[in-house]
Amino acid sequence: MKAGGLVHALYVNAPVATDKVGAYGGGAGFGGGLEVNWKALYLGLDISNDLVFLQSVTKTVAGTPTQIIAGGFNYQFSLMGAVGVHF
């Protein structure tokens, strides 16, 4: 079982410096996992839930304010599996 705070960053790279955009936010994360060692075999499973609050980014495009990145709450779920050799 795991729980804690998190910081999330998003960066959009573009060839022109004025088109580069970055946003950040914070939130909380929780999850759990399972690790199994059997002889030399390692198996792992990790599940995470991130509750992120992102800032919105607005830029002026052709004289009109345009929202580039929609801010607000974002739920991010991830599942990771691992297989390896333990020695």
C-alpha positions in Angstrom: 0.0 0.0 0.0 1.3 3.5 -0.8 0.0 7.0 -0.5 1.5 10.5 -0.8 1.6 13.8 -2.6 2.7 14.3 -6.2 3.8 17.0 -8.6 2.9 16.7 -12.3 4.5 18.6 -15.1 3.6 18.8 -18.8 5.8 20.4 -21.4 5.0 20.8 -25.1 8.1 21.3 -27.2 7.9 23.1 -30.5 10.4 24.3 -33.1 9.6 28.0 -32.4 10.3 29.3 -28.9 7.1 31.3 -28.7 5.1 28.1 -29.3 6.6 26.2 -26.4 4.1 25.6 -23.5 4.5 24.2 -20.0 2.0 23.5 -17.2 2.3 22.0 -13.8 0.0 20.9 -10.9 -0.1 18.9 -7.8 -2.3 16.4 -6.1 -2.4 13.1 -4.3 -1.6 9.6 -5.3 -2.4 6.1 -3.8 -2.0 2.5 -4.9 -0.6 -0.8 -4.1 1.5 -3.7 -5.5 2.6 -7.2 -5.2 6.0 -8.8 -5.6 6.7 -12.5 -5.9 10.1 -14.2 -5.9 10.1 -17.9 -6.9 13.5 -19.5 -7.2 15.3 -17.1 -9.6 12.1 -15.7 -11.1 10.8 -12.2 -10.1 7.2 -11.1 -10.8 5.9 -7.7 -9.9 2.6 -5.8 -10.3 2.0 -2.1 -9.3 -1.3 -0.2 -9.5 -1.3 3.6 -9.0 -4.1 6.2 -8.9 -3.1 9.8 -9.3 -5.6 12.6 -8.6 -4.0 15.7 -10.3 -5.1 19.3 -10.4 -3.5 21.0 -13.4 -3.3 24.7 -14.2 -4.8 25.9 -17.5 -2.6 27.7 -20.1 -4.0 30.4 -22.4 -2.0 32.1 -25.2 -2.9 34.8 -27.6 -3.1 33.4 -31.1 -3.8 35.9 -34.0 -5.1 38.4 -31.4 -7.5 36.0 -29.8 -7.0 34.4 -26.3 -7.0 30.7 -26.9 -6.9 27.9 -24.3 -3.9 25.7 -25.1 -4.1 23.3 -22.1 -7.4 22.7 -20.3 -6.8 22.9 -16.5 -8.7 21.3 -13.6 -9.0 17.9 -12.2 -7.5 14.9 -14.0 -7.7 11.2 -12.8 -4.7 9.1 -14.0 -4.7 5.4 -13.5 -1.6 3.2 -14.2 -0.8 -0.5 -14.1 2.7 -1.8 -14.4 4.0 -5.3 -14.6 7.6 -6.5 -14.3 9.3 -9.8 -14.9 12.9 -10.4 -14.1 15.6 -12.6 -12.6 16.4 -12.3 -8.8 19.8 -13.5 -7.7 
